[in-house]
């Protein structure tokens, strides 16, 4: 029997009775949880022990997004070792001390050594780590132009547009709708700066997730029958200094930090 790496392959071997004795609503749902590593085959009471023993060693568990990112870090750290830090200070908007680069990430100091290890007083989120290392390796060092565009105008790779809207803009809007004052406070914690823009909004703040990759968050509060609006913009030079997938990952990391801080500050 070949290796099993998707839920349908597991499902074919199950009784398909949807008995729910495993705790899942259907056999297909159980198969999906087995692939994720959330369920064990022996939790299906209909499978014989010899079948379970045969299958267990052939299941390839799907990695979580966090596990995938950690795997991506391995070649990035090797690449960092080839970067001449002393020649990269101006390009990155960084400082150099004891052969280590220090960059401002959301107003906080992140120090990187020649092996790609990160040091910071704040929690180091893997969703931020990968974009930060990519920035050090690939940034062209172009200064921001001061011209703002939506995420969809940064690249022709439209596959990222839907991800960005569904996994960053919409959840950030929902969070801001629920706790608008708190979100504004959080942005200030991360050195956000209020700005005047041509966009109509109640809140317009610029953040610097990386020194030469600023982002603009514009939020309009709901009024009577009008729904709130939240839009995120980037400088036109953003993709010169950070590839599009890293910009997306950086935003997901930012959202996760906002959500964690919100949960700590909201009383039940």
N, C-alpha and C positions, 0 to 999 in steps of 0.2 A: 504493500500500500504506500502511495506517495505521501508527501508532507501535506498537512492540512493548514491552509492559511486564510480561509474565509468562512463565514458562518454557514453558507449554503452547503459546503462540503461536510460540515459537522451535522447539519440538519438532515442530510440524506441518510445518515446512520442512526438517527433517532426514531422512536416509534411513531412520531407524528400524531400522537393521541391528544395532545394539549391537555393533559390531565391536571396540570398545575401543582403537582406534588413537589416539584423542584422549587416552587415559589415564584415561577414566572408564568405569565398568562398563556404563552404559546411555546411550542418546541423551537420555533425559529428565534424567538426572543432569548430562550435559554442558550441556543447555539451562539448567538451574538455575544452573550455574556461570557461564555467559555473562551471564545477567541480573545476577548478583552482581558481575560484572567480574573474576572469577577465571580465566576462559577466554576466548579469542578465537575468533571464527567460523572463521578460517582454520586453526584446529587440527583442524577436521573435514576430513579428506582427501577426502571425497566431495562437498563443496560446490564448485561452479564459481566461479571468480574473479568473474564478473559478478554472480552472486547474492550473494556476500559483500559486494561493493562496494555493492550496492543496499540490503542489509539493515543494514550497519554504522551508517549514519546514522539509522536508525529505531529503534534499541534504546535504551530508557530503563533505565539501570542502577538497581537498587534501592539505596537508601541504607542504610548500616549504622546500627544504633541510635545509635552515637556521632555519626554525621553528622546524623541526625535531631535529636539533642539540640542540636547546634551551630546548626542552623537555628532551633530554638525560642528560642535565646538572643537572636536579633535583636530580636523584639518586646519581650522582657523587658527588654533594656537600654534601649529607648526608654521603657518604663514607669517604670524606675528614675529616669529624669531628671525625672519628675513628683513624686517623693516628697520631702517636706520632711524631710531628715535630722534637723534639730535637734528637730523635734516627734516623732520616731520612736524616740528613744533608749530611753525607758522601756518603750514598747510592745514593743520587740524584745529588751530586755535587752542592749543594746549600749553602746558608748562612742563619743564624737564627738571628732575632732581634725583640724584643717586641712580642715574640710568633708568628711571621710571617716568612714564608719561602720566600726567594728571589732567583730566578733562572734566569740565562741568557738564553733568547730566541732570537736567531738571533742577539746576541750581546747586546740586550736591557734587562734592569731589569724588571722582572715581579714578583710582590709580592703577595703572597696568604695567606689569613687568615684562621683560623680554620673552617670557614663556607664555604670555597671554593670561596670567593669573590676575584677577581683579581684587582690589582692596577698597573698601568704603565703610564709612560709619553707618550707612543705612543698609537695609536688606538688599542683597544682590539678587535680582530677579533674572532668571535665565532668558526670559523674553526680551530683556534689555541687554543682557550680556552679548548675545549673538550680533544684534545690530551695532553695538558699540565696537566690537572687534572688527566687523565689516567696515565700519566708518574709518577706523585707523588704517586698515589695509588699502581700501579702494577710494577714499574721498579725494576728489580733485582739488579740494581746497578753495573752491570758488566762493567768494563772499556773497551773502544774500542780496538779491536785487531790490527787495522791498515790494515786489509785485506778487500778489497772492492768487493762487488758482486752486480749484477743488482737486481732490485726489485723482479723479478720473482723467484729468488733463495732464497728469504727470507722465503717463506711459500709455503705449498702445496695447499693453498686455491687459485686456479687459477682464480677464479672469479674476484679477484682484479687486475690481470695482465692487462686485457683489459681496465678497468677503469683508471688505472694508465697511460697507454700509451695514451689513447684518451683524458683524462682530465688533464694531467699534462705534460708528455714529449712532445707530439706533439704541444700543444699550447705554451709551453715554447720555443720550437725550432722556431716556427713561429715568436714569439716576438723577439727572439734573432736574427733571420734573418733580421728582419725589423730594429732593433736598437741595433746592437752588442755592440757598445761602451757604450750606455746607460745601457744595461743590466749588463755589467761588472762593471760600476759605482754603480749600484744598489746593486750588490753583495758585493761590498766593503762597502757600507753604512751599510749592515747587518753583518759586520765583517768577510767577506769572506777572505780566505787566499789562495794565489796562491801556488800550490804544484807541485812537479815533480812526475809523475806517469809512469807506464809502458804502459798506454793507449796513443795512438797517438792522439793529439788534439792541437788546437791553444790556447785554454783557459782551464785550469784545476784549479778549485777553490773548497775549502772545506768550507762548511757552518756548523754551529751548531744550528739547529732549537731548540734543547734541549741539555743540557750539555753532556749527554752520548749517544746522537743519532746524530752523524755527517752524512753529506751527501756530495758526490762529484759530481760536475757538470763538464762534459767534452764537449767542443764545438769545432768543426772544421768548419772553414769558407768555403763557397762555392768557387770553383775554376773552371773557364771555364765551362766545361760540367759536372763537379762533383757537386752533391748536398751537402749542408751542413749536418753535423751530430751533434746530441746532445744526450748524454747518461747520465743518472743519476745513481749513485751507492751509496750503503749503507754499513756501516761496518757490518761484519758478526754477530756482537752481537746486531744489531738493534732491533730484535724482542724479545730479552731478556728484553729489557728496555721499549719497547712500542709495543702494539699489532698491527697487520698488518693494520687493518682498520684505526687506529689512525695515522699510518705513512702516509697512503694515504690521510687522511683528512688534516694532517699537510702540505703536499705538495700542496694540493689544496689552502689552506690558503696562502701559500707562493706565489703561482702563482697570486692569487688575489691582493696581495700587490704589486707585480712586475707590474701588469697591471695598477693598480691605479697610481703608481708613474710614469710609462711611459706616461700615458695620461696627467699628469700634466706638464711633461717636453717637450712634443712634441708640437711644434707650428703648428696651422692649416695652 
